[in-house]
């Protein structure tokens, strides 16, 4: 069975050779994944499986949005953090960035 991430041989449109600068939050996702791997709390294979397990409607999202969702799923699966805890922390960071307390 072909899953949504397996696009080999399927029409997907042109590839854009230029990409916009990476947003700070996206760099944080990359750093978090690296840190978790370094601490042996997750593996590349686990992250790949989490990405491949995303439903098709999520797989069409931005690259780093997919990584964030897969990472959140994996953290919850491993009992390291829940979706609610991650959402609460994100809300706190948003408030600080917007000048709130």
VOLUM-752616 format. One record per atom (N, C-alpha, C, O): residue in one letter; chain; atom name; x, y, z. Coordinates in pm, whole numbers. Atoms other than C-alpha are relative to their C-alpha. Example, Ala and Ser with C-alpha at 12.3 -4.5 7.8 and 13.67 -1.06 7.14 Angstrom:
2
REC_a_A_N_89_-119_0
REC_a_A_CA_1230_-450_780
REC_a_A_C_90_120_0
REC_a_A_O_194_118_66
REC_s_A_N_-82_-119_-6
REC_s_A_CA_1367_-106_714
REC_s_A_C_-77_109_73
REC_s_A_O_-26_220_90
! end
This chain:
101
REC_x_A_N_85_-118_0
REC_x_A_CA_0_0_0
REC_x_A_C_90_125_0
REC_x_A_O_183_135_80
REC_x_A_N_-76_-124_6
REC_x_A_CA_137_340_-94
REC_x_A_C_-59_101_98
REC_x_A_O_-179_126_98
REC_x_A_N_43_-99_-97
REC_x_A_CA_123_598_185
REC_x_A_C_29_139_-56
REC_x_A_O_98_153_-156
REC_x_A_N_-7_-136_52
REC_x_A_CA_104_975_144
REC_x_A_C_142_52_-17
REC_x_A_O_166_136_-104
REC_x_A_N_-137_-49_10
REC_x_A_CA_477_1030_198
REC_x_A_C_76_-62_-116
REC_x_A_O_177_-8_-159
REC_x_A_N_-68_71_107
REC_x_A_CA_573_785_-76
REC_x_A_C_-47_55_-134
REC_x_A_O_-142_3_-193
REC_x_A_N_45_-70_119
REC_x_A_CA_547_1016_-376
REC_x_A_C_80_-36_-124
REC_x_A_O_64_26_-229
REC_x_A_N_-83_38_114
REC_x_A_CA_796_842_-603
REC_x_A_C_-84_-32_-123
REC_x_A_O_-174_-115_-118
REC_x_A_N_70_24_126
REC_x_A_CA_673_853_-963
REC_x_A_C_-135_68_-12
REC_x_A_O_-201_55_-115
REC_x_A_N_129_-68_5
REC_x_A_CA_367_1063_-878
REC_x_A_C_20_145_-42
REC_x_A_O_121_206_-6
REC_x_A_N_-14_-142_36
REC_x_A_CA_307_1406_-1032
REC_x_A_C_-15_88_124
REC_x_A_O_-108_72_203
REC_x_A_N_3_-85_-119
REC_x_A_CA_382_1670_-772
REC_x_A_C_22_146_-33
REC_x_A_O_24_230_58
REC_x_A_N_-22_-138_36
REC_x_A_CA_442_1988_-967
REC_x_A_C_148_35_2
REC_x_A_O_232_-49_34
REC_x_A_N_-141_-41_7
REC_x_A_CA_762_2189_-1004
REC_x_A_C_64_9_138
REC_x_A_O_-3_34_238
REC_x_A_N_-78_-15_-122
REC_x_A_CA_1032_2193_-742
REC_x_A_C_53_143_3
REC_x_A_O_114_188_-94
REC_x_A_N_-48_-137_-15
REC_x_A_CA_1109_2543_-614
REC_x_A_C_144_-5_50
REC_x_A_O_168_-50_163
REC_x_A_N_-140_9_-43
REC_x_A_CA_1490_2574_-599
REC_x_A_C_35_100_111
REC_x_A_O_131_77_185
REC_x_A_N_-25_-99_-104
REC_x_A_CA_1477_2880_-372
REC_x_A_C_-99_-21_114
REC_x_A_O_-218_-41_92
REC_x_A_N_89_14_-115
REC_x_A_CA_1340_2849_-24
REC_x_A_C_15_123_88
REC_x_A_O_121_185_93
REC_x_A_N_-7_-117_-90
REC_x_A_CA_1254_3124_223
REC_x_A_C_92_-31_118
REC_x_A_O_120_-147_146
REC_x_A_N_-83_23_-119
REC_x_A_CA_1476_3173_528
REC_x_A_C_-76_-83_103
REC_x_A_O_-198_-72_115
REC_x_A_N_62_85_-101
REC_x_A_CA_1409_2924_805
REC_x_A_C_-37_83_122
REC_x_A_O_46_157_176
REC_x_A_N_50_-74_-116
REC_x_A_CA_1198_3068_1085
REC_x_A_C_64_-54_128
REC_x_A_O_100_-172_135
REC_x_A_N_-60_45_-127
REC_x_A_CA_1337_3055_1441
REC_x_A_C_-70_-123_61
REC_x_A_O_-3_-212_111
REC_x_A_N_71_114_-59
REC_x_A_CA_1063_2814_1556
REC_x_A_C_34_-129_-74
REC_x_A_O_39_-236_-13
REC_x_A_N_-35_118_77
REC_x_A_CA_1156_2575_1274
REC_x_A_C_141_-48_38
REC_x_A_O_167_-168_44
REC_x_A_N_-135_36_-46
REC_x_A_CA_1521_2585_1382
REC_x_A_C_-8_-67_137
REC_x_A_O_70_-158_166
REC_x_A_N_18_61_-132
REC_x_A_CA_1402_2502_1734
REC_x_A_C_-45_-145_-12
REC_x_A_O_-2_-231_65
REC_x_A_N_44_138_24
REC_x_A_CA_1226_2191_1602
REC_x_A_C_120_-87_-34
REC_x_A_O_138_-195_22
REC_x_A_N_-119_75_41
REC_x_A_CA_1548_2077_1434
REC_x_A_C_93_-22_119
REC_x_A_O_145_-132_138
REC_x_A_N_-87_11_-117
REC_x_A_CA_1749_2147_1750
REC_x_A_C_-57_-97_104
REC_x_A_O_17_-174_165
REC_x_A_N_65_88_-98
REC_x_A_CA_1497_1966_1971
REC_x_A_C_15_-146_-42
REC_x_A_O_47_-232_40
REC_x_A_N_-16_137_50
REC_x_A_CA_1504_1656_1752
REC_x_A_C_144_-45_20
REC_x_A_O_169_-157_64
REC_x_A_N_-141_34_-19
REC_x_A_CA_1884_1664_1759
REC_x_A_C_35_-28_145
REC_x_A_O_107_-122_175
REC_x_A_N_-27_18_-143
REC_x_A_CA_1894_1700_2137
REC_x_A_C_-61_-130_51
REC_x_A_O_2_-202_128
REC_x_A_N_64_124_-43
REC_x_A_CA_1648_1415_2188
REC_x_A_C_76_-122_-51
REC_x_A_O_89_-223_19
REC_x_A_N_-82_110_54
REC_x_A_CA_1857_1193_1961
REC_x_A_C_130_-12_78
REC_x_A_O_173_-122_111
REC_x_A_N_-126_0_-73
REC_x_A_CA_2177_1294_2141
REC_x_A_C_-17_-65_139
REC_x_A_O_71_-137_185
REC_x_A_N_28_55_-133
REC_x_A_CA_2019_1202_2477
REC_x_A_C_-59_-141_-7
REC_x_A_O_-95_-199_96
REC_x_A_N_52_136_22
REC_x_A_CA_1900_870_2326
REC_x_A_C_-147_-15_45
REC_x_A_O_-189_-122_88
REC_x_A_N_142_4_-33
REC_x_A_CA_1535_961_2393
REC_x_A_C_-86_-31_-121
REC_x_A_O_-205_-62_-108
REC_x_A_N_69_38_123
REC_x_A_CA_1440_901_2031
REC_x_A_C_104_-33_-105
REC_x_A_O_221_1_-92
REC_x_A_N_-89_36_110
REC_x_A_CA_1587_765_1711
REC_x_A_C_-51_60_-130
REC_x_A_O_-165_105_-139
REC_x_A_N_40_-46_134
REC_x_A_CA_1582_872_1348
REC_x_A_C_-116_-85_-51
REC_x_A_O_-211_-33_-109
REC_x_A_N_105_90_47
REC_x_A_CA_1369_568_1273
REC_x_A_C_-134_29_66
REC_x_A_O_-239_20_2
REC_x_A_N_125_-35_-68
REC_x_A_CA_1112_667_1535
REC_x_A_C_-59_128_-58
REC_x_A_O_-180_139_-77
REC_x_A_N_49_-126_57
REC_x_A_CA_1090_1018_1393
REC_x_A_C_-57_-23_-139
REC_x_A_O_-161_32_-174
REC_x_A_N_51_30_135
REC_x_A_CA_1050_884_1042
REC_x_A_C_-136_-68_8
REC_x_A_O_-228_-33_-66
REC_x_A_N_129_67_-14
REC_x_A_CA_772_652_1156
REC_x_A_C_-109_98_42
REC_x_A_O_-221_93_-9
REC_x_A_N_98_-99_-44
REC_x_A_CA_598_939_1335
REC_x_A_C_-42_90_-117
REC_x_A_O_-160_123_-130
REC_x_A_N_33_-80_119
REC_x_A_CA_618_1147_1015
REC_x_A_C_-87_-79_-96
REC_x_A_O_-185_-27_-149
REC_x_A_N_76_83_94
REC_x_A_CA_490_860_804
REC_x_A_C_-139_-34_53
REC_x_A_O_-230_-64_-25
REC_x_A_N_131_30_-60
REC_x_A_CA_203_800_1048
REC_x_A_C_-96_119_-4
REC_x_A_O_-214_103_26
REC_x_A_N_90_-115_9
REC_x_A_CA_66_1152_997
REC_x_A_C_-109_-28_-102
REC_x_A_O_-83_-89_-206
REC_x_A_N_107_20_99
REC_x_A_CA_-272_1147_824
REC_x_A_C_26_85_-124
REC_x_A_O_95_186_-117
REC_x_A_N_-25_-70_127
REC_x_A_CA_-275_1260_459
REC_x_A_C_-26_151_6
REC_x_A_O_49_228_-53
REC_x_A_N_32_-143_-4
REC_x_A_CA_-437_1597_540
REC_x_A_C_108_79_74
REC_x_A_O_125_198_47
REC_x_A_N_-111_-69_-66
REC_x_A_CA_-146_1683_771
REC_x_A_C_127_-7_-82
REC_x_A_O_212_81_-71
REC_x_A_N_-123_16_77
REC_x_A_CA_117_1558_532
REC_x_A_C_16_107_-106
REC_x_A_O_128_131_-152
REC_x_A_N_-6_-106_101
REC_x_A_CA_32_1835_286
REC_x_A_C_41_135_60
REC_x_A_O_50_234_-13
REC_x_A_N_-39_-125_-66
REC_x_A_CA_136_2101_541
REC_x_A_C_148_30_-25
REC_x_A_O_220_-50_-85
REC_x_A_N_-139_-42_8
REC_x_A_CA_465_2289_556
REC_x_A_C_90_-107_62
REC_x_A_O_50_-175_156
REC_x_A_N_-97_98_-46
REC_x_A_CA_773_2070_612
REC_x_A_C_19_5_152
REC_x_A_O_6_-97_219
REC_x_A_N_-26_-9_-144
REC_x_A_CA_846_2202_961
REC_x_A_C_-126_-14_82
REC_x_A_O_-119_-55_198
REC_x_A_N_126_24_-70
REC_x_A_CA_479_2197_1059
REC_x_A_C_-22_-151_15
REC_x_A_O_-68_-197_120
REC_x_A_N_10_146_-9
REC_x_A_CA_480_1825_979
REC_x_A_C_96_-53_107
REC_x_A_O_58_-139_187
REC_x_A_N_-98_44_-100
REC_x_A_CA_796_1779_1186
REC_x_A_C_-49_33_140
REC_x_A_O_-35_-49_231
REC_x_A_N_50_-39_-132
REC_x_A_CA_640_1970_1477
REC_x_A_C_-112_-93_44
REC_x_A_O_-114_-136_160
REC_x_A_N_112_89_-35
REC_x_A_CA_326_1756_1467
REC_x_A_C_50_-140_30
REC_x_A_O_7_-203_126
REC_x_A_N_-55_134_-23
REC_x_A_CA_522_1432_1436
REC_x_A_C_78_-6_131
REC_x_A_O_67_-103_206
REC_x_A_N_-76_-4_-124
REC_x_A_CA_754_1534_1719
REC_x_A_C_-94_3_120
REC_x_A_O_-70_-66_219
REC_x_A_N_99_-6_-108
REC_x_A_CA_457_1622_1940
REC_x_A_C_-62_-137_23
REC_x_A_O_-75_-182_137
REC_x_A_N_57_135_-12
REC_x_A_CA_300_1283_1867
REC_x_A_C_99_-96_66
REC_x_A_O_62_-174_153
REC_x_A_N_-102_89_-53
REC_x_A_CA_626_1106_1944
REC_x_A_C_29_27_148
REC_x_A_O_45_-66_227
REC_x_A_N_-22_-34_-141
REC_x_A_CA_683_1295_2271
REC_x_A_C_-114_-53_87
REC_x_A_O_-91_-102_198
REC_x_A_N_113_51_-76
REC_x_A_CA_334_1203_2383
REC_x_A_C_3_-152_8
REC_x_A_O_-22_-210_113
REC_x_A_N_-8_147_5
REC_x_A_CA_376_841_2276
REC_x_A_C_102_-52_102
REC_x_A_O_80_-156_164
REC_x_A_N_-105_42_-91
REC_x_A_CA_694_817_2484
REC_x_A_C_-25_46_144
REC_x_A_O_53_12_234
REC_x_A_N_32_-46_-134
REC_x_A_CA_529_984_2786
REC_x_A_C_89_114_47
REC_x_A_O_99_139_168
REC_x_A_N_-87_-111_-37
REC_x_A_CA_771_1279_2777
REC_x_A_C_-74_132_12
REC_x_A_O_-36_218_91
REC_x_A_N_82_-121_-4
REC_x_A_CA_509_1549_2717
REC_x_A_C_-131_-28_-72
REC_x_A_O_-135_-105_-168
REC_x_A_N_130_17_67
REC_x_A_CA_142_1567_2625
REC_x_A_C_-23_113_-99
REC_x_A_O_42_217_-94
REC_x_A_N_38_-107_93
REC_x_A_CA_-13_1764_2343
REC_x_A_C_-41_125_77
REC_x_A_O_-4_237_41
REC_x_A_N_47_-114_-79
REC_x_A_CA_-179_1984_2606
REC_x_A_C_116_76_64
REC_x_A_O_116_200_65
REC_x_A_N_-117_-67_-60
REC_x_A_CA_153_2055_2782
REC_x_A_C_77_80_-105
REC_x_A_O_122_191_-78
REC_x_A_N_-72_-69_107
REC_x_A_CA_316_2147_2453
REC_x_A_C_-77_122_-47
REC_x_A_O_-18_228_-68
REC_x_A_N_84_-115_39
REC_x_A_CA_25_2371_2352
REC_x_A_C_8_111_104
REC_x_A_O_17_229_69
REC_x_A_N_-7_-100_-107
REC_x_A_CA_36_2546_2691
REC_x_A_C_134_73_-5
REC_x_A_O_139_195_12
REC_x_A_N_-132_-63_8
REC_x_A_CA_409_2610_2654
REC_x_A_C_7_93_-121
REC_x_A_O_64_202_-113
REC_x_A_N_2_-84_120
REC_x_A_CA_358_2743_2301
REC_x_A_C_-80_128_25
REC_x_A_O_-39_236_-19
REC_x_A_N_80_-119_-33
REC_x_A_CA_86_2978_2428
REC_x_A_C_79_96_88
REC_x_A_O_73_218_70
REC_x_A_N_-82_-83_-88
REC_x_A_CA_321_3102_2701
REC_x_A_C_107_75_-80
REC_x_A_O_130_194_-59
REC_x_A_N_-104_-63_84
REC_x_A_CA_596_3171_2446
REC_x_A_C_-62_109_-87
REC_x_A_O_-5_217_-102
REC_x_A_N_69_-101_83
REC_x_A_CA_348_3354_2218
REC_x_A_C_-30_127_81
REC_x_A_O_-7_238_35
REC_x_A_N_31_-116_-87
REC_x_A_CA_237_3577_2507
REC_x_A_C_125_83_27
REC_x_A_O_121_206_21
REC_x_A_N_-126_-72_-26
REC_x_A_CA_597_3665_2589
REC_x_A_C_48_77_-122
REC_x_A_O_94_190_-111
REC_x_A_N_-44_-67_123
REC_x_A_CA_677_3746_2229
REC_x_A_C_-89_118_-35
REC_x_A_O_-43_215_-96
REC_x_A_N_93_-109_27
REC_x_A_CA_369_3966_2204
REC_x_A_C_3_107_109
REC_x_A_O_-75_202_106
REC_x_A_N_-14_-101_-105
REC_x_A_CA_476_4160_2513
REC_x_A_C_-85_-23_122
REC_x_A_O_-90_62_211
REC_x_A_N_80_30_-118
REC_x_A_CA_242_3994_2759
REC_x_A_C_85_-65_107
REC_x_A_O_206_-80_91
REC_x_A_N_-75_66_-109
REC_x_A_CA_338_3825_3083
REC_x_A_C_-27_-147_5
REC_x_A_O_28_-216_91
! end
